[in-house]
């Protein structure tokens, strides 16, 4: 698959290109908006990664032009990070938006998601990659143990439903586990310390759940 990477920083172009090539993509590069559009018109592309602040033609105008003439997927890459910036980016046609600095694996995952190559998912501000047992919070990789990851995934898969300690024990530790139910509480506490207190809700005397988002 063919990806355009356009950024006025040669170093940023080099870094992003290296990760994409490692994942097997063919990469075309541009250092300004005019060059980016030239490549768009000349090459068959599957995705464009466009920096906002570029010389000659800025990223917003590049995206508007691309979207006016094609259905090409576009990911905006920028140092701008306010809500207004995100709104302007997405309303101009960007399919996704990622701020600098970013974790390269998060960028790679978002690219694959836009291209339909992964089953990654979002829960609040968490980005979860089930295939590789990885979780990011606001672009930062989290160091979860296997049990913590399995616990999180069981709650995610049953989102909106309260799971008792016994259900979580069987689902995560297995039928043969001979430990105590309070093991679940300990792992939930450690998981919350890493992902944030707001993700998992406690229903006292009943169990735990991740609420459905409206």
Secondary structure, 3 states (H helix, E strand, C coil): CEEEEECCCHHHHHHHHHHHHHCCCEEEEECCHHHHHHHHHHCCCCEEEEECCCCCCCHHHHHHHHHHHCCCEEEEEECCCCHHHHHHHHHCCCCEEEECCCCHHHHHHHHHHHCCCCCCEEECCEEEEHHHCEEEECCEECCCCHHHHHHHHHHHHCCCCCECHHHHHHHHHCCCCCCCCHHHHHHHHHHHHHHCCCCCEEECCCEEECCCCC
